[in-house]
Amino acid sequence: MGILVKKQKGAYNFTNIAKLSIVGLIVSLSAAYINTIWAVYLDSFVNSILFVGLLSAVLTLISFLSYFLFIPLIEKSDKVKIFSYVLILFMISYILFAINNNFYLFLTLAVIITVLYTLRITSFGLIIRDNSKDNKVSSNVGIMYTSANIAWVVGPLIAGFVASNFGINTVFLLSALFLFIGLIIFRASEIKDLKNKNKSNNNLFKNFIDFFKDKERVFAYMLGGGVNLWWSFVYLFIPLMIIRSDLGELWIGYFLFGIAVPLILFEYIFAKSAGKHGFKKLFKMGYFIVSIISFTCFFVSNIYLILFLLILASMGMAMLESTTESYFFDILKRKEKYRFYGPYNTAIDIGSFIGKIFASILLVFLPFKFLFLLFGSFMFLLFLTAFKTKNVIESRRK
């Protein structure tokens, strides 16, 4: 994977990408613990799939605005310091979640971690890009996603076991502990912010307009958002389907474990292939596979078979998850990344928001199984969008 470099005397030393992949693994374990129980934790306050979806959609809108508001901070500030401070604030928030029983304090904390999440994603992503050569972006991003997805295999199993035996609050404490470990490793790695500070762009409206007036960025944005649209369905609504099928919290862990396995096995392979041969074919194949499987689930009544089919759909996601982000970096001019990477990450929120709000509205009128038709349709539209993209080939770059 190119994460080791040889010293003159024959020994090997970790590259910055290797160090960052370890940090990404630890921090992603923390995130995997929380995401495994988050929908159930929300449901414990509102006791409604509909309100879980609506509340999640509101938090998504807050996150969307945060990405644009933080552009000046991201452009002018040290990304390493931002990432470190954010991890500390996440730790404090998770400890408060663990001891809280008040709904309004929960809402306050939920807004805080939503805003912090935007800073964590943007700062860490730019640290990775700054430590990557132009012809290694897709490979390095693939390494990061593979490393993170190892956490998404192990994390749900651990979180499901802990939640079943010790309660959901204990999961928050476990997550805070892993963030502390991640912070210590990150600071010990001595990663530096490699960017020179430039003039910042403070006009929120202008940043918004400038980002979306370029059609290539719009296509990349749509494809990246589609990945998160699908994950909003899988990580928010499917755990609730499992609980209401009387399978228990441990089965959520089993399912989310299975979801991540194809990502670990194939994501780096597809990322390297995209760097050598281009992105376009992978985009088309990935969205087509997920679309067909989602449509198929509508006609299936057996809960176990549905879960198995959704795990198979992760093969399509393995073609898309890291490659959509790499593609976005590749179509940008070098200096544009600091201004537009944050806005690009709003695709996470827009994809999630569309998934949550449309699913919530549909559930008012139709049974749960119609969600498979809804998300299958979304995936098919993105399959058609993939035909509009450029076939960027990184291997031709120096």
SEMARGU-332523 format. One record per residue (C-alpha): chain; x, y, z; residue in one letter. Coordinates in steps of 0.2 Angstrom, whole numbers, plus 5000, padded with zeros to 4 digits. Example, Ala and Ser with C-alpha at 12.3 -4.5 7.8 and 13.67 -1.06 7.14 Angstrom:
<sites>
+----+------+------+------+----+
| ch |    X |    Y |    Z | aa |
+----+------+------+------+----+
|  A | 5062 | 4978 | 5039 |  A |
|  A | 5068 | 4995 | 5036 |  S |
+----+------+------+------+----+
</sites>
This chain:
<sites>
+----+------+------+------+----+
| ch |    X |    Y |    Z | aa |
+----+------+------+------+----+
|  A | 5000 | 5000 | 5000 |  M |
|  A | 5015 | 5011 | 5000 |  G |
|  A | 5013 | 5016 | 5018 |  I |
|  A | 5031 | 5012 | 5023 |  L |
|  A | 5047 | 5020 | 5017 |  V |
|  A | 5064 | 5012 | 5018 |  K |
|  A | 5078 | 5021 | 5028 |  K |
|  A | 5096 | 5021 | 5022 |  Q |
|  A | 5102 | 5007 | 5034 |  K |
|  A | 5088 | 4995 | 5029 |  G |
|  A | 5075 | 4998 | 5042 |  A |
|  A | 5058 | 5004 | 5038 |  Y |
|  A | 5048 | 5019 | 5045 |  N |
|  A | 5030 | 5024 | 5044 |  F |
|  A | 5024 | 5037 | 5032 |  T |
|  A | 5012 | 5050 | 5037 |  N |
|  A | 4998 | 5041 | 5028 |  I |
|  A | 5002 | 5026 | 5038 |  A |
|  A | 5001 | 5036 | 5054 |  K |
|  A | 4985 | 5044 | 5049 |  L |
|  A | 4977 | 5027 | 5044 |  S |
|  A | 4980 | 5021 | 5062 |  I |
|  A | 4972 | 5037 | 5069 |  V |
|  A | 4958 | 5035 | 5057 |  G |
|  A | 4955 | 5017 | 5063 |  L |
|  A | 4954 | 5022 | 5081 |  I |
|  A | 4943 | 5037 | 5078 |  V |
|  A | 4932 | 5027 | 5067 |  S |
|  A | 4930 | 5014 | 5080 |  L |
|  A | 4923 | 5027 | 5091 |  S |
|  A | 4911 | 5033 | 5078 |  A |
|  A | 4906 | 5015 | 5074 |  A |
|  A | 4901 | 5012 | 5092 |  Y |
|  A | 4890 | 5028 | 5092 |  I |
|  A | 4882 | 5025 | 5075 |  N |
|  A | 4877 | 5007 | 5080 |  T |
|  A | 4866 | 5013 | 5095 |  I |
|  A | 4862 | 5031 | 5089 |  W |
|  A | 4845 | 5027 | 5081 |  A |
|  A | 4840 | 5016 | 5096 |  V |
|  A | 4846 | 5030 | 5108 |  Y |
|  A | 4836 | 5043 | 5099 |  L |
|  A | 4821 | 5031 | 5099 |  D |
|  A | 4822 | 5030 | 5117 |  S |
|  A | 4817 | 5049 | 5119 |  F |
|  A | 4804 | 5050 | 5105 |  V |
|  A | 4798 | 5032 | 5103 |  N |
|  A | 4794 | 5035 | 5084 |  S |
|  A | 4803 | 5030 | 5068 |  I |
|  A | 4795 | 5045 | 5060 |  L |
|  A | 4802 | 5057 | 5073 |  F |
|  A | 4819 | 5049 | 5073 |  V |
|  A | 4820 | 5053 | 5055 |  G |
|  A | 4813 | 5071 | 5056 |  L |
|  A | 4825 | 5075 | 5071 |  L |
|  A | 4840 | 5068 | 5062 |  S |
|  A | 4835 | 5078 | 5046 |  A |
|  A | 4835 | 5094 | 5057 |  V |
|  A | 4853 | 5090 | 5063 |  L |
|  A | 4858 | 5087 | 5046 |  T |
|  A | 4853 | 5104 | 5040 |  L |
|  A | 4863 | 5112 | 5055 |  I |
|  A | 4878 | 5102 | 5049 |  S |
|  A | 4875 | 5108 | 5031 |  F |
|  A | 4876 | 5126 | 5036 |  L |
|  A | 4891 | 5123 | 5047 |  S |
|  A | 4902 | 5117 | 5032 |  Y |
|  A | 4900 | 5134 | 5024 |  F |
|  A | 4902 | 5144 | 5040 |  L |
|  A | 4918 | 5136 | 5044 |  F |
|  A | 4926 | 5140 | 5027 |  I |
|  A | 4936 | 5155 | 5034 |  P |
|  A | 4942 | 5145 | 5049 |  L |
|  A | 4948 | 5130 | 5038 |  I |
|  A | 4957 | 5141 | 5026 |  E |
|  A | 4967 | 5151 | 5039 |  K |
|  A | 4969 | 5139 | 5054 |  S |
|  A | 4980 | 5124 | 5058 |  D |
|  A | 4971 | 5108 | 5053 |  K |
|  A | 4981 | 5098 | 5065 |  V |
|  A | 4976 | 5109 | 5080 |  K |
|  A | 4957 | 5109 | 5074 |  I |
|  A | 4957 | 5091 | 5073 |  F |
|  A | 4965 | 5089 | 5090 |  S |
|  A | 4953 | 5101 | 5099 |  Y |
|  A | 4938 | 5093 | 5090 |  V |
|  A | 4943 | 5076 | 5097 |  L |
|  A | 4944 | 5083 | 5115 |  I |
|  A | 4926 | 5091 | 5113 |  L |
|  A | 4919 | 5075 | 5107 |  F |
|  A | 4926 | 5066 | 5122 |  M |
|  A | 4918 | 5078 | 5134 |  I |
|  A | 4901 | 5077 | 5124 |  S |
|  A | 4901 | 5058 | 5124 |  Y |
|  A | 4904 | 5058 | 5143 |  I |
|  A | 4889 | 5070 | 5145 |  L |
|  A | 4878 | 5059 | 5134 |  F |
|  A | 4882 | 5044 | 5146 |  A |
|  A | 4876 | 5052 | 5161 |  I |
|  A | 4862 | 5062 | 5154 |  N |
|  A | 4843 | 5058 | 5155 |  N |
|  A | 4836 | 5075 | 5150 |  N |
|  A | 4829 | 5077 | 5133 |  F |
|  A | 4834 | 5096 | 5131 |  Y |
|  A | 4852 | 5093 | 5136 |  L |
|  A | 4852 | 5078 | 5124 |  F |
|  A | 4846 | 5091 | 5110 |  L |
|  A | 4860 | 5103 | 5115 |  T |
|  A | 4873 | 5090 | 5115 |  L |
|  A | 4867 | 5083 | 5098 |  A |
|  A | 4868 | 5100 | 5090 |  V |
|  A | 4886 | 5102 | 5097 |  I |
|  A | 4893 | 5086 | 5090 |  I |
|  A | 4884 | 5089 | 5074 |  T |
|  A | 4894 | 5105 | 5072 |  V |
|  A | 4910 | 5097 | 5078 |  L |
|  A | 4908 | 5083 | 5066 |  Y |
|  A | 4909 | 5095 | 5051 |  T |
|  A | 4926 | 5101 | 5058 |  L |
|  A | 4932 | 5084 | 5061 |  R |
|  A | 4928 | 5078 | 5043 |  I |
|  A | 4935 | 5093 | 5034 |  T |
|  A | 4951 | 5095 | 5044 |  S |
|  A | 4956 | 5076 | 5044 |  F |
|  A | 4952 | 5075 | 5025 |  G |
|  A | 4963 | 5090 | 5021 |  L |
|  A | 4977 | 5083 | 5032 |  I |
|  A | 4976 | 5067 | 5021 |  I |
|  A | 4976 | 5077 | 5005 |  R |
|  A | 4990 | 5088 | 5010 |  D |
|  A | 5001 | 5072 | 5013 |  N |
|  A | 4997 | 5064 | 4997 |  S |
|  A | 5005 | 5066 | 4980 |  K |
|  A | 4994 | 5070 | 4965 |  D |
|  A | 4995 | 5053 | 4958 |  N |
|  A | 4992 | 5044 | 4974 |  K |
|  A | 4976 | 5053 | 4980 |  V |
|  A | 4964 | 5039 | 4976 |  S |
|  A | 4976 | 5025 | 4983 |  S |
|  A | 4979 | 5035 | 4999 |  N |
|  A | 4960 | 5039 | 5001 |  V |
|  A | 4957 | 5021 | 4998 |  G |
|  A | 4969 | 5016 | 5012 |  I |
|  A | 4960 | 5028 | 5024 |  M |
|  A | 4943 | 5021 | 5020 |  Y |
|  A | 4949 | 5003 | 5021 |  T |
|  A | 4956 | 5007 | 5038 |  S |
|  A | 4941 | 5016 | 5044 |  A |
|  A | 4930 | 5002 | 5038 |  N |
|  A | 4939 | 4989 | 5048 |  I |
|  A | 4932 | 4999 | 5063 |  A |
|  A | 4915 | 4997 | 5055 |  W |
|  A | 4917 | 4978 | 5055 |  V |
|  A | 4923 | 4977 | 5073 |  V |
|  A | 4914 | 4992 | 5081 |  G |
|  A | 4896 | 4987 | 5078 |  P |
|  A | 4899 | 4969 | 5086 |  L |
|  A | 4908 | 4977 | 5101 |  I |
|  A | 4894 | 4991 | 5103 |  A |
|  A | 4880 | 4978 | 5101 |  G |
|  A | 4888 | 4967 | 5114 |  F |
|  A | 4891 | 4981 | 5126 |  V |
|  A | 4874 | 4989 | 5124 |  A |
|  A | 4865 | 4972 | 5127 |  S |
|  A | 4875 | 4968 | 5142 |  N |
|  A | 4879 | 4985 | 5150 |  F |
|  A | 4867 | 4997 | 5143 |  G |
|  A | 4868 | 5011 | 5129 |  I |
|  A | 4876 | 5023 | 5141 |  N |
|  A | 4892 | 5012 | 5143 |  T |
|  A | 4894 | 5013 | 5124 |  V |
|  A | 4896 | 5032 | 5125 |  F |
|  A | 4910 | 5030 | 5138 |  L |
|  A | 4919 | 5017 | 5128 |  L |
|  A | 4918 | 5029 | 5113 |  S |
|  A | 4926 | 5043 | 5123 |  A |
|  A | 4940 | 5031 | 5128 |  L |
|  A | 4944 | 5027 | 5110 |  F |
|  A | 4944 | 5046 | 5106 |  L |
|  A | 4957 | 5049 | 5119 |  F |
|  A | 4968 | 5035 | 5113 |  I |
|  A | 4966 | 5042 | 5095 |  G |
|  A | 4971 | 5059 | 5101 |  L |
|  A | 4986 | 5053 | 5110 |  I |
|  A | 4992 | 5043 | 5094 |  I |
|  A | 4988 | 5058 | 5083 |  F |
|  A | 4999 | 5070 | 5094 |  R |
|  A | 5013 | 5057 | 5095 |  A |
|  A | 5013 | 5055 | 5076 |  S |
|  A | 5020 | 5073 | 5075 |  E |
|  A | 5009 | 5077 | 5059 |  I |
|  A | 5011 | 5095 | 5053 |  K |
|  A | 4999 | 5106 | 5044 |  D |
|  A | 5008 | 5108 | 5027 |  L |
|  A | 4997 | 5122 | 5021 |  K |
|  A | 5003 | 5140 | 5020 |  N |
|  A | 4990 | 5152 | 5027 |  K |
|  A | 4981 | 5162 | 5013 |  N |
|  A | 4967 | 5175 | 5012 |  K |
|  A | 4951 | 5167 | 5017 |  S |
|  A | 4934 | 5168 | 5009 |  N |
|  A | 4921 | 5175 | 5021 |  N |
|  A | 4906 | 5178 | 5010 |  N |
|  A | 4895 | 5163 | 5014 |  L |
|  A | 4883 | 5166 | 4999 |  F |
|  A | 4897 | 5169 | 4987 |  K |
|  A | 4906 | 5153 | 4993 |  N |
|  A | 4889 | 5143 | 4990 |  F |
|  A | 4886 | 5151 | 4972 |  I |
|  A | 4905 | 5148 | 4967 |  D |
|  A | 4905 | 5130 | 4972 |  F |
|  A | 4889 | 5125 | 4963 |  F |
|  A | 4892 | 5135 | 4947 |  K |
|  A | 4904 | 5122 | 4941 |  D |
|  A | 4895 | 5107 | 4933 |  K |
|  A | 4909 | 5095 | 4937 |  E |
|  A | 4909 | 5099 | 4955 |  R |
|  A | 4890 | 5097 | 4955 |  V |
|  A | 4891 | 5080 | 4948 |  F |
|  A | 4904 | 5075 | 4960 |  A |
|  A | 4894 | 5082 | 4974 |  Y |
|  A | 4878 | 5072 | 4968 |  M |
|  A | 4888 | 5056 | 4968 |  L |
|  A | 4896 | 5059 | 4985 |  G |
|  A | 4879 | 5063 | 4992 |  G |
|  A | 4872 | 5047 | 4985 |  G |
|  A | 4884 | 5037 | 4995 |  V |
|  A | 4878 | 5045 | 5011 |  N |
|  A | 4860 | 5045 | 5006 |  L |
|  A | 4862 | 5026 | 5006 |  W |
|  A | 4871 | 5025 | 5022 |  W |
|  A | 4857 | 5036 | 5031 |  S |
|  A | 4845 | 5022 | 5026 |  F |
|  A | 4856 | 5008 | 5032 |  V |
|  A | 4862 | 5015 | 5048 |  Y |
|  A | 4846 | 5024 | 5054 |  L |
|  A | 4831 | 5014 | 5047 |  F |
|  A | 4837 | 4997 | 5046 |  I |
|  A | 4842 | 4996 | 5064 |  P |
|  A | 4825 | 5001 | 5069 |  L |
|  A | 4818 | 4988 | 5057 |  M |
|  A | 4829 | 4975 | 5066 |  I |
|  A | 4822 | 4980 | 5083 |  I |
|  A | 4804 | 4980 | 5078 |  R |
|  A | 4807 | 4962 | 5071 |  S |
|  A | 4811 | 4957 | 5089 |  D |
|  A | 4829 | 4952 | 5084 |  L |
|  A | 4837 | 4963 | 5098 |  G |
|  A | 4852 | 4975 | 5098 |  E |
|  A | 4865 | 4961 | 5096 |  L |
|  A | 4858 | 4958 | 5078 |  W |
|  A | 4861 | 4977 | 5074 |  I |
|  A | 4879 | 4973 | 5078 |  G |
|  A | 4879 | 4957 | 5067 |  Y |
|  A | 4871 | 4967 | 5052 |  F |
|  A | 4883 | 4982 | 5053 |  L |
|  A | 4897 | 4970 | 5055 |  F |
|  A | 4892 | 4962 | 5038 |  G |
|  A | 4889 | 4978 | 5030 |  I |
|  A | 4907 | 4983 | 5032 |  A |
|  A | 4915 | 4967 | 5026 |  V |
|  A | 4914 | 4970 | 5007 |  P |
|  A | 4921 | 4988 | 5010 |  L |
|  A | 4936 | 4981 | 5019 |  I |
|  A | 4939 | 4967 | 5006 |  L |
|  A | 4937 | 4977 | 4990 |  F |
|  A | 4937 | 4996 | 4993 |  E |
|  A | 4956 | 4998 | 4992 |  Y |
|  A | 4956 | 4987 | 4976 |  I |
|  A | 4943 | 4998 | 4968 |  F |
|  A | 4952 | 5014 | 4973 |  A |
|  A | 4968 | 5008 | 4965 |  K |
|  A | 4959 | 5003 | 4950 |  S |
|  A | 4951 | 5020 | 4949 |  A |
|  A | 4968 | 5028 | 4950 |  G |
|  A | 4975 | 5018 | 4935 |  K |
|  A | 4959 | 5016 | 4924 |  H |
|  A | 4948 | 5030 | 4929 |  G |
|  A | 4932 | 5033 | 4939 |  F |
|  A | 4917 | 5033 | 4928 |  K |
|  A | 4915 | 5014 | 4925 |  K |
|  A | 4916 | 5011 | 4944 |  L |
|  A | 4903 | 5025 | 4947 |  F |
|  A | 4891 | 5017 | 4935 |  K |
|  A | 4893 | 4999 | 4941 |  M |
|  A | 4892 | 5004 | 4960 |  G |
|  A | 4876 | 5013 | 4959 |  Y |
|  A | 4868 | 5000 | 4947 |  F |
|  A | 4872 | 4986 | 4959 |  I |
|  A | 4864 | 4995 | 4975 |  V |
|  A | 4849 | 5000 | 4965 |  S |
|  A | 4845 | 4983 | 4959 |  I |
|  A | 4847 | 4975 | 4976 |  I |
|  A | 4836 | 4988 | 4984 |  S |
|  A | 4822 | 4985 | 4972 |  F |
|  A | 4824 | 4967 | 4975 |  T |
|  A | 4822 | 4969 | 4994 |  C |
|  A | 4805 | 4976 | 4991 |  F |
|  A | 4799 | 4959 | 4985 |  F |
|  A | 4807 | 4949 | 5000 |  V |
|  A | 4798 | 4946 | 5016 |  S |
|  A | 4811 | 4936 | 5026 |  N |
|  A | 4821 | 4948 | 5037 |  I |
|  A | 4836 | 4938 | 5036 |  Y |
|  A | 4837 | 4937 | 5018 |  L |
|  A | 4834 | 4956 | 5017 |  I |
|  A | 4849 | 4959 | 5028 |  L |
|  A | 4859 | 4947 | 5018 |  F |
|  A | 4855 | 4957 | 5002 |  L |
|  A | 4859 | 4973 | 5010 |  L |
|  A | 4876 | 4966 | 5014 |  I |
|  A | 4879 | 4962 | 4996 |  L |
|  A | 4874 | 4979 | 4991 |  A |
|  A | 4890 | 4985 | 5000 |  S |
|  A | 4900 | 4978 | 4986 |  M |
|  A | 4893 | 4992 | 4976 |  G |
|  A | 4897 | 5004 | 4990 |  M |
|  A | 4915 | 4998 | 4990 |  A |
|  A | 4916 | 5005 | 4972 |  M |
|  A | 4909 | 5022 | 4977 |  L |
|  A | 4914 | 5027 | 4995 |  E |
|  A | 4932 | 5032 | 4993 |  S |
|  A | 4932 | 5035 | 4974 |  T |
|  A | 4919 | 5049 | 4975 |  T |
|  A | 4930 | 5059 | 4987 |  E |
|  A | 4946 | 5055 | 4977 |  S |
|  A | 4937 | 5061 | 4961 |  Y |
|  A | 4932 | 5077 | 4969 |  F |
|  A | 4950 | 5081 | 4974 |  F |
|  A | 4956 | 5076 | 4956 |  D |
|  A | 4944 | 5089 | 4947 |  I |
|  A | 4949 | 5103 | 4959 |  L |
|  A | 4964 | 5115 | 4956 |  K |
|  A | 4976 | 5114 | 4970 |  R |
|  A | 4972 | 5130 | 4979 |  K |
|  A | 4953 | 5126 | 4978 |  E |
|  A | 4953 | 5112 | 4990 |  K |
|  A | 4954 | 5123 | 5005 |  Y |
|  A | 4939 | 5133 | 5000 |  R |
|  A | 4928 | 5119 | 4992 |  F |
|  A | 4932 | 5103 | 5002 |  Y |
|  A | 4921 | 5109 | 5016 |  G |
|  A | 4906 | 5113 | 5005 |  P |
|  A | 4909 | 5097 | 4996 |  Y |
|  A | 4907 | 5088 | 5013 |  N |
|  A | 4889 | 5095 | 5014 |  T |
|  A | 4885 | 5081 | 5002 |  A |
|  A | 4886 | 5070 | 5017 |  I |
|  A | 4872 | 5081 | 5025 |  D |
|  A | 4862 | 5084 | 5009 |  I |
|  A | 4862 | 5065 | 5005 |  G |
|  A | 4857 | 5061 | 5023 |  S |
|  A | 4844 | 5074 | 5024 |  F |
|  A | 4836 | 5069 | 5008 |  I |
|  A | 4836 | 5051 | 5013 |  G |
|  A | 4829 | 5055 | 5031 |  K |
|  A | 4816 | 5067 | 5026 |  I |
|  A | 4809 | 5058 | 5011 |  F |
|  A | 4809 | 5042 | 5021 |  A |
|  A | 4800 | 5050 | 5035 |  S |
|  A | 4787 | 5057 | 5024 |  I |
|  A | 4784 | 5040 | 5015 |  L |
|  A | 4782 | 5032 | 5032 |  L |
|  A | 4767 | 5043 | 5036 |  V |
|  A | 4757 | 5035 | 5021 |  F |
|  A | 4765 | 5018 | 5017 |  L |
|  A | 4773 | 5003 | 5026 |  P |
|  A | 4791 | 5002 | 5029 |  F |
|  A | 4795 | 4990 | 5014 |  K |
|  A | 4792 | 5004 | 5002 |  F |
|  A | 4808 | 5013 | 5008 |  L |
|  A | 4817 | 5000 | 4997 |  F |
|  A | 4808 | 5006 | 4982 |  L |
|  A | 4812 | 5024 | 4987 |  L |
|  A | 4830 | 5021 | 4989 |  F |
|  A | 4832 | 5010 | 4974 |  G |
|  A | 4825 | 5024 | 4964 |  S |
|  A | 4838 | 5036 | 4971 |  F |
|  A | 4852 | 5025 | 4967 |  M |
|  A | 4846 | 5022 | 4949 |  F |
|  A | 4845 | 5041 | 4946 |  L |
|  A | 4863 | 5042 | 4952 |  L |
|  A | 4868 | 5028 | 4941 |  F |
|  A | 4862 | 5039 | 4926 |  L |
|  A | 4871 | 5054 | 4934 |  T |
|  A | 4887 | 5044 | 4933 |  A |
|  A | 4887 | 5045 | 4914 |  F |
|  A | 4890 | 5063 | 4915 |  K |
|  A | 4907 | 5062 | 4924 |  T |
|  A | 4924 | 5064 | 4917 |  K |
|  A | 4935 | 5048 | 4917 |  N |
|  A | 4950 | 5056 | 4926 |  V |
|  A | 4965 | 5044 | 4927 |  I |
|  A | 4978 | 5049 | 4941 |  E |
|  A | 4991 | 5037 | 4934 |  S |
|  A | 4994 | 5049 | 4920 |  R |
|  A | 4999 | 5063 | 4932 |  R |
|  A | 5016 | 5066 | 4939 |  K |
+----+------+------+------+----+
</sites>
